[in-house]
Amino acid sequence: MAELLGDYPEHILLVGVQPEELEDYGGSLRDCVRAQIAPAIEAALAWLARIGIHATPRTTPLPADEGLHPQQLDLETYETQRPDASAACRLGDERVLRDTQMTFEPKPVDLGERPMRVNVDARRKD
């Protein structure tokens, strides 16, 4: 999308963790996934350092209303407010799906007869 808009970043890194289970949409992070959060952050910080960007940890967390994600997706908030497995919605978290600030449109976007594709790997220099 960035390339289509003419503002492709010089560097791009995608960091993720493979889920253990895909069918438990309302469930929590599995222990094996949770254990990969810190290594994923360390990998991202190491990559940033290699390109000359050195992160400095905050001394105090951001206030909840200034975070980088909706409060409902804060892991501690999610865990403390999530219903037990017998009552949890397994098609998504109802707290998020009902939130008027969240938009959810699972339908594919019609890109017309000739959709443009961008191969981000072709941009890699390392």
C-alpha positions in Angstrom: 0.0 0.0 0.0 2.8 2.4 0.9 4.4 1.8 -2.5 1.1 2.4 -4.3 0.8 5.7 -2.4 4.4 6.7 -3.3 5.7 6.7 0.3 7.5 3.4 0.6 9.7 3.2 3.7 13.5 2.7 3.3 13.4 -0.2 5.8 10.6 -2.5 6.8 10.5 -5.4 9.3 7.6 -7.6 10.1 7.9 -9.5 13.4 5.3 -12.1 14.4 4.8 -15.3 16.3 3.1 -18.4 14.9 0.0 -19.2 16.9 -0.4 -22.6 18.5 -4.1 -22.7 17.8 -6.2 -20.9 15.3 -9.7 -22.0 16.1 -9.9 -20.5 19.6 -10.7 -16.9 18.6 -11.8 -15.7 22.0 -9.1 -17.5 23.9 -5.9 -16.2 25.4 -2.3 -16.4 24.3 -1.0 -19.9 24.7 2.1 -20.2 27.0 4.4 -21.1 24.0 3.2 -17.9 22.2 3.4 -15.7 25.3 7.0 -17.0 25.8 8.0 -15.6 22.4 6.9 -12.0 23.1 10.1 -10.9 24.7 12.3 -12.6 22.1 10.3 -11.0 19.3 10.8 -7.6 20.9 14.5 -8.3 21.3 14.7 -9.3 17.6 13.0 -6.1 16.6 15.3 -4.0 18.8 18.4 -5.8 17.5 17.3 -5.1 13.9 16.7 -1.4 14.7 20.1 -1.2 16.3 21.7 -2.7 13.1 20.3 0.1 11.0 21.3 2.8 13.5 18.2 3.2 15.6 18.7 2.7 19.3 15.6 2.4 21.5 15.4 3.8 25.0 12.9 2.2 27.3 10.2 4.4 28.9 10.7 5.1 32.6 6.9 5.1 33.0 4.2 3.5 30.8 2.0 5.6 28.6 -1.5 6.4 30.1 -4.1 3.9 29.0 -5.8 6.4 26.8 -2.6 7.2 24.9 -1.5 3.7 24.1 -0.8 2.4 20.6 -3.9 0.1 20.6 -7.5 0.2 21.9 -7.6 -0.5 25.7 -9.7 -3.6 25.1 -6.6 -5.2 23.4 -4.3 -4.5 26.3 -3.3 -8.0 27.4 -4.0 -7.5 31.1 -7.3 -5.8 30.4 -8.2 -8.6 28.0 -7.3 -11.3 30.4 -9.1 -9.9 33.4 -12.3 -9.1 31.5 -12.4 -12.2 29.2 -15.3 -14.6 30.0 -14.4 -18.2 30.8 -14.2 -20.8 28.0 -17.8 -22.0 28.4 -19.2 -18.4 27.9 -16.5 -17.0 25.5 -17.5 -16.1 22.0 -15.4 -18.2 19.7 -16.0 -16.0 16.6 -14.1 -13.1 18.1 -14.1 -11.1 21.3 -17.5 -9.5 21.7 -16.0 -6.6 23.7 -14.0 -5.7 20.6 -16.7 -6.5 18.0 -19.3 -4.3 19.8 -17.0 -1.4 20.4 -18.1 1.5 18.2 -14.5 2.8 17.8 -13.5 -0.5 16.2 -14.4 -1.3 12.6 -14.6 -4.9 11.4 -15.3 -5.5 7.7 -14.3 -9.1 6.8 -15.5 -8.8 3.2 -12.8 -8.7 0.6 -12.2 -5.4 -1.2 -13.0 -5.4 -4.9 -9.7 -4.4 -6.6 -11.2 -4.4 -10.1 -10.2 -6.5 -13.1 -6.5 -5.8 -12.8 -5.5 -5.6 -9.2 -1.9 -4.4 -8.6 0.3 -6.6 -6.4 3.4 -5.4 -4.6 6.2 -7.8 -3.7 7.8 -6.3 -0.6 10.5 -9.0 -0.6 11.8 -7.6 -3.9 12.6 -4.4 -2.0 14.9 -6.1 0.5 18.5 -5.1 0.4 19.8 -7.4 3.2 
